Amino acid sequence: MLVQLQYLRAVAALMVVYFHAILQLAKVNPAVDATAFLYGETGVDIFFVLSGFVMWLTTSGRAITPVHFARRRIRRIVPLYWLATLFSAVVALVAPSLLKSTVFDLPHLIASLLFLPWANAADPSTITPVVVPGWTLNYEMFFYFVFALLLPLSEARRIPAMFAVFAVILIASRLLPETTATRFYGEPIMLEFLAGVVLGWLYGQKVLLPNRWAWAALAAGFVFLFVNEALMAPESRFYAWGIPAIFIIYGAVSIDFSRLPVLGWLNYLGDCSYSIYITHAFTLAFLRVASDRLPIGILQQPVLFVILSLVLSSIGGAIVHEITTPRRKVAVPGRPPV
C-alpha cells in the first residue's frame, strides 16, 4: 500500500477544514481579521490529482467492467453524501438559522442527490450543492462517469481518448450558450484529474524521480501551492494550483516510504479523509452555535477556534468513518486503497 497517498489524503482534507474554519471567522466575527491567513482551498487540487492517479492505478492491468467500477465508486461515495445532504436539507427546512449557506429548495436538493450542477438557492451566483463542499464530488462523479465509459478501451488508447473527451467538453462548454452546466463543466479544473491519470501511468511504467529530486519536488510543490494560493485567483487554479499539486503527487509517489516509519495516526486520518471532508461543515456549524452560547465565545479566540475545528473535525470524521465504512479487505502490496 502506498502510505504516502494516505498521508496526502489526510493533509488535503485538513487543509480544506482549515480553509473553511478561517472563512467562518471572517464571516461570523468581522472584528477578527483572519483573511491574511486564508489558505487551504488548494487541498481540493491535491484531491483531484490524487483521484486521477488512484483511479488509473487501481484499474490498470485489471479486467474491470464499467458497471463494476461504477458500483464500487457509488458504494464508496453515495451513502454518506446522501445522508449528509438529506440531513442538511432537513435542518435548512426546520431550523434555517443554523445554516449560513443553505436554504431548502426541492429542485436544488434533487440535483444535489444526482450530483448535477445547480445554482445554490442561497446564493444563485455559485454552483454548489446542498452540502457546499460537495461541489468537488460533482466533478469527481463526472470524471468517474467518463473514466468508466472508457474502461473497455485498451490501456494504450484510454488516456488519449480521455484527453479527447475532456477537450471536446471544455471546447463545447465555451462555444455553447451559457448555462449552469456549461459554466460548471467548462472549468479546466477537470484537467487535474487527467494529470493524475498520467502520473498513474508513469508510476506503472516505473518512470519515477530519483529520491533526492522526489523530495525536492514534494517540498517545492507545497511551497508554490501556498505562494500561488496567496497570489493567484481561483480562476487560474487549474495551472496556478494544479501544477504544484502535480509536483506534490509525483514527488510523493516517487519516494520509497517503505524505508520510513509509518505515521499511524496520519495513515488513519487518510482513511477518514472522505468522512472528514463531508462532515466538517457540520462540525464548524456546531462550533459556531456553541460559541454563541458560551460566556467566552470560541470565535473570539481565533487560534483556539481553528485548533478545535481541526481536532473536532478529525474526531467527527473518524467516528462517521467507523460507523459507515465496512471493513476492507487486506490491501495488495503496491496498490493504494480504492
C-alpha positions as CSV (number, residue, x, y, z in Angstrom):
1,M,0.0,0.0,0.0
2,L,1.3,3.5,-0.9
3,V,1.1,5.0,2.6
4,Q,2.1,8.4,1.2
5,L,-1.2,8.6,-0.6
6,Q,-2.9,8.2,2.8
7,Y,-0.8,11.0,4.2
8,L,-1.7,13.3,1.3
9,R,-5.4,12.5,1.7
10,A,-5.2,13.5,5.4
11,V,-3.3,16.6,4.7
12,A,-5.6,17.7,1.9
13,A,-8.7,17.1,4.0
14,L,-7.3,19.1,6.9
15,M,-6.2,21.9,4.6
16,V,-9.9,22.3,3.5
17,V,-11.0,22.2,7.1
18,Y,-8.6,24.9,8.0
19,F,-9.7,27.0,5.0
20,H,-13.4,26.8,6.0
21,A,-12.6,27.5,9.6
22,I,-10.9,30.8,8.6
23,L,-13.9,31.6,6.4
24,Q,-16.1,31.1,9.5
25,L,-14.0,33.5,11.4
26,A,-14.1,36.1,8.7
27,K,-17.9,35.9,8.2
28,V,-19.1,35.5,11.7
29,N,-16.6,37.7,13.6
30,P,-15.6,40.6,11.4
31,A,-13.6,42.1,14.3
32,V,-11.1,39.3,13.8
33,D,-9.0,39.9,10.6
34,A,-8.2,36.3,9.6
35,T,-8.2,36.8,5.8
36,A,-4.4,37.1,5.8
37,F,-4.3,33.5,7.0
38,L,-6.8,32.2,4.4
39,Y,-5.1,29.1,3.0
40,G,-6.1,25.6,2.3
41,E,-8.5,25.8,-0.6
42,T,-5.8,24.1,-2.7
43,G,-6.4,20.9,-0.8
44,V,-9.1,20.2,-3.4
45,D,-6.5,20.3,-6.2
46,I,-4.4,17.7,-4.4
47,F,-7.5,15.6,-4.1
48,F,-8.3,15.9,-7.8
49,V,-4.8,14.9,-9.0
50,L,-4.7,12.2,-6.4
51,S,-8.1,10.9,-7.6
52,G,-6.9,10.5,-11.2
53,F,-3.7,8.8,-10.0
54,V,-5.6,6.3,-7.8
55,M,-8.3,5.5,-10.5
56,W,-5.6,4.7,-13.0
57,L,-3.5,2.6,-10.7
58,T,-6.4,0.6,-9.3
59,T,-7.7,-0.3,-12.7
60,S,-4.5,-0.7,-14.7
61,G,-3.8,-4.3,-15.7
62,R,-7.2,-5.5,-14.4
63,A,-10.3,-6.6,-16.2
64,I,-12.8,-4.2,-14.7
65,T,-16.1,-3.5,-16.4
66,P,-17.7,-0.1,-16.3
67,V,-20.6,-1.5,-14.2
68,H,-18.2,-3.0,-11.7
69,F,-16.2,0.2,-11.5
70,A,-19.3,2.4,-11.1
71,R,-20.7,0.1,-8.4
72,R,-17.5,0.4,-6.3
73,R,-17.5,4.2,-6.7
74,I,-21.1,4.6,-5.8
75,R,-20.7,2.3,-2.8
76,R,-17.9,4.5,-1.5
77,I,-19.2,7.9,-2.3
78,V,-23.0,7.9,-2.3
79,P,-24.3,6.6,1.1
80,L,-22.5,9.1,3.3
81,Y,-23.0,12.0,0.9
82,W,-26.7,11.4,0.5
83,L,-27.1,11.1,4.3
84,A,-25.3,14.4,4.8
85,T,-27.3,16.1,2.0
86,L,-30.7,14.9,3.4
87,F,-29.6,15.9,6.9
88,S,-28.7,19.4,5.7
89,A,-32.0,19.7,3.8
90,V,-33.9,18.8,6.9
91,V,-32.0,21.3,9.0
92,A,-32.5,24.0,6.4
93,L,-36.2,23.3,6.4
94,V,-36.7,23.0,10.2
95,A,-34.0,25.4,11.6
96,P,-32.7,27.6,8.7
97,S,-30.9,29.9,11.0
98,L,-28.3,27.2,11.8
99,L,-27.0,27.2,8.3
100,K,-25.4,30.2,6.6
101,S,-25.1,29.0,3.0
102,T,-28.0,26.6,2.6
103,V,-31.7,27.1,2.2
104,F,-34.3,24.4,1.5
105,D,-35.1,24.2,-2.2
106,L,-36.5,20.9,-3.7
107,P,-35.0,21.1,-7.2
108,H,-31.7,22.0,-5.6
109,L,-31.9,19.0,-3.3
110,I,-32.7,16.6,-6.2
111,A,-29.9,18.0,-8.3
112,S,-27.5,17.6,-5.3
113,L,-28.5,13.9,-4.8
114,L,-27.9,13.3,-8.5
115,F,-24.5,15.1,-8.5
116,L,-25.7,17.6,-11.1
117,P,-24.5,21.2,-11.1
118,W,-27.2,23.6,-9.8
119,A,-27.2,27.2,-8.7
120,N,-27.3,27.4,-4.9
121,A,-30.6,28.7,-3.8
122,A,-28.9,30.6,-1.0
123,D,-26.5,32.3,-3.5
124,P,-27.5,31.9,-7.2
125,S,-24.1,33.2,-8.3
126,T,-22.5,30.0,-7.0
127,I,-22.9,26.5,-8.4
128,T,-22.8,24.4,-5.3
129,P,-25.0,21.5,-3.9
130,V,-26.8,21.5,-0.6
131,V,-23.7,20.4,1.2
132,V,-21.5,23.1,-0.2
133,P,-18.1,21.3,-0.2
134,G,-19.9,18.6,-2.3
135,W,-19.2,20.7,-5.5
136,T,-16.0,18.8,-5.8
137,L,-18.0,15.5,-5.8
138,N,-19.9,16.7,-8.8
139,Y,-16.6,16.9,-10.6
140,E,-15.5,13.6,-9.2
141,M,-18.6,11.7,-10.2
142,F,-18.4,13.2,-13.7
143,F,-14.8,12.1,-14.0
144,Y,-15.8,8.6,-12.8
145,F,-18.5,8.5,-15.4
146,V,-16.2,9.3,-18.3
147,F,-13.5,7.0,-16.9
148,A,-15.9,4.1,-16.6
149,L,-17.2,4.6,-20.2
150,L,-13.6,4.4,-21.5
151,L,-12.6,1.2,-19.5
152,P,-13.5,-1.1,-22.4
153,L,-10.7,0.5,-24.4
154,S,-7.2,-0.8,-24.3
155,E,-4.9,1.0,-21.9
156,A,-2.8,2.3,-24.7
157,R,-5.9,4.1,-26.1
158,R,-7.6,5.0,-22.9
159,I,-5.6,8.1,-21.9
160,P,-5.6,9.7,-25.4
161,A,-9.4,9.1,-25.5
162,M,-9.8,10.6,-22.1
163,F,-7.9,13.8,-23.2
164,A,-10.0,13.9,-26.4
165,V,-13.3,13.6,-24.4
166,F,-12.4,16.3,-21.9
167,A,-11.1,18.6,-24.7
168,V,-14.4,18.3,-26.5
169,I,-16.3,19.0,-23.3
170,L,-14.3,22.1,-22.5
171,I,-14.4,23.5,-26.0
172,A,-18.2,22.8,-26.4
173,S,-18.8,24.4,-23.0
174,R,-17.2,27.6,-24.3
175,L,-19.0,27.6,-27.6
176,L,-22.5,26.7,-26.5
177,P,-24.8,29.3,-24.9
178,E,-24.0,29.9,-21.2
179,T,-26.0,27.7,-18.8
180,T,-25.3,26.3,-15.4
181,A,-23.9,23.1,-17.0
182,T,-21.6,24.8,-19.5
183,R,-20.3,27.1,-16.7
184,F,-19.6,24.2,-14.5
185,Y,-18.2,21.7,-16.9
186,G,-16.3,24.4,-18.8
187,E,-13.9,24.8,-15.9
188,P,-10.5,23.5,-16.8
189,I,-10.0,22.3,-13.2
190,M,-11.1,18.9,-14.6
191,L,-7.7,18.7,-16.3
192,E,-6.3,18.0,-12.8
193,F,-7.9,14.5,-13.0
194,L,-6.2,13.8,-16.3
195,A,-2.9,14.9,-14.9
196,G,-3.3,12.4,-12.1
197,V,-4.1,9.7,-14.6
198,V,-0.9,10.5,-16.5
199,L,1.0,10.3,-13.2
200,G,-0.6,6.9,-12.6
201,W,0.6,5.7,-16.0
202,L,4.1,7.0,-15.3
203,Y,4.1,5.2,-12.0
204,G,3.0,2.0,-13.6
205,Q,5.8,2.3,-16.2
206,K,8.3,2.9,-13.3
207,V,9.1,6.4,-14.7
208,L,9.8,8.0,-11.3
209,L,12.0,10.8,-10.0
210,P,15.3,9.9,-8.2
211,N,14.8,10.0,-4.5
212,R,16.6,13.4,-4.0
213,W,14.6,15.0,-6.7
214,A,11.4,13.5,-5.5
215,W,11.8,15.1,-2.1
216,A,12.7,18.4,-3.8
217,A,9.5,18.2,-6.0
218,L,7.4,17.4,-3.0
219,A,8.7,20.4,-1.0
220,A,8.6,22.7,-4.0
221,G,5.1,21.7,-4.7
222,F,3.9,22.6,-1.3
223,V,5.8,25.9,-1.3
224,F,4.4,27.0,-4.6
225,L,1.0,25.8,-3.7
226,F,0.8,28.2,-0.8
227,V,2.5,31.0,-2.6
228,N,0.2,30.7,-5.6
229,E,-2.8,30.4,-3.4
230,A,-1.9,33.8,-1.9
231,L,-1.1,35.4,-5.2
232,M,-3.3,33.8,-7.8
233,A,-7.1,33.9,-8.1
234,P,-9.2,30.7,-8.1
235,E,-10.0,31.3,-11.7
236,S,-6.4,30.3,-12.6
237,R,-6.3,27.3,-10.3
238,F,-6.0,24.6,-12.9
239,Y,-2.4,25.7,-13.6
240,A,-1.5,28.0,-10.7
241,W,-2.7,25.5,-8.1
242,G,-2.9,22.3,-10.3
243,I,0.8,22.3,-11.3
244,P,2.1,22.4,-7.7
245,A,-0.4,19.7,-6.9
246,I,1.1,17.6,-9.7
247,F,4.6,18.1,-8.3
248,I,3.4,17.0,-4.9
249,I,1.8,13.8,-6.1
250,Y,4.6,12.9,-8.4
251,G,7.2,13.6,-5.8
252,A,5.4,11.7,-3.1
253,V,4.8,8.5,-5.2
254,S,8.5,8.6,-6.4
255,I,9.7,8.3,-2.8
256,D,10.1,4.9,-1.2
257,F,8.2,5.4,2.0
258,S,8.6,1.7,2.9
259,R,12.0,2.7,4.3
260,L,10.4,5.3,6.6
261,P,8.5,4.7,9.9
262,V,4.7,4.7,9.3
263,L,2.8,7.5,11.0
264,G,-0.1,5.5,12.1
265,W,-2.3,8.5,13.1
266,L,-1.8,10.2,9.8
267,N,-2.4,7.0,7.9
268,Y,-5.6,6.5,9.8
269,L,-6.7,10.1,9.0
270,G,-6.1,9.3,5.4
271,D,-8.7,6.5,5.7
272,C,-11.1,9.0,7.3
273,S,-10.4,11.8,4.8
274,Y,-13.6,11.4,2.9
275,S,-15.7,11.4,6.1
276,I,-13.8,14.4,7.4
277,Y,-14.3,16.3,4.1
278,I,-18.1,15.6,4.1
279,T,-18.8,16.2,7.8
280,H,-16.5,19.1,8.7
281,A,-19.1,21.7,7.7
282,F,-21.4,20.3,10.4
283,T,-18.6,20.4,12.9
284,L,-17.9,24.0,12.1
285,A,-21.6,24.9,12.4
286,F,-21.7,23.2,15.8
287,L,-18.7,25.2,17.0
288,R,-20.3,28.4,15.8
289,V,-23.6,27.7,17.5
290,A,-21.7,26.6,20.7
291,S,-19.7,29.8,20.6
292,D,-22.9,31.8,20.7
293,R,-23.9,30.1,23.9
294,L,-20.7,30.2,25.8
295,P,-19.7,33.0,28.1
296,I,-16.5,33.5,26.3
297,G,-17.1,32.9,22.6
298,I,-14.8,30.5,20.8
299,L,-15.0,32.7,17.8
300,Q,-13.3,35.5,19.8
301,Q,-10.3,33.2,20.2
302,P,-9.2,32.6,16.6
303,V,-6.3,30.2,17.3
304,L,-8.5,28.2,19.7
305,F,-11.3,28.1,17.2
306,V,-9.0,26.8,14.3
307,I,-7.4,24.2,16.6
308,L,-10.8,23.0,17.8
309,S,-12.1,22.9,14.2
310,L,-9.2,20.7,13.1
311,V,-9.3,18.4,16.1
312,L,-13.1,18.0,16.3
313,S,-13.5,17.7,12.5
314,S,-10.9,14.8,12.6
315,I,-12.7,13.1,15.5
316,G,-16.1,13.6,14.0
317,G,-14.9,12.3,10.6
318,A,-13.2,9.3,12.3
319,I,-16.4,8.4,14.2
320,V,-18.5,8.7,11.0
321,H,-15.9,6.6,9.1
322,E,-16.0,3.8,11.7
323,I,-19.8,3.8,11.6
324,T,-20.4,4.0,7.9
325,T,-17.4,2.1,6.3
326,P,-17.5,-1.6,6.0
327,R,-14.3,-3.4,6.9
328,R,-12.0,-3.5,3.9
329,K,-10.1,-6.5,2.6
330,V,-6.3,-6.5,3.1
331,A,-4.7,-4.2,0.6
332,V,-2.5,-5.7,-2.1
333,P,1.1,-4.5,-1.7
334,G,1.9,-1.8,-4.2
335,R,-1.7,-0.9,-4.7
336,P,-3.4,2.1,-2.9
337,P,-6.7,1.6,-1.3
338,V,-9.7,2.4,-3.5
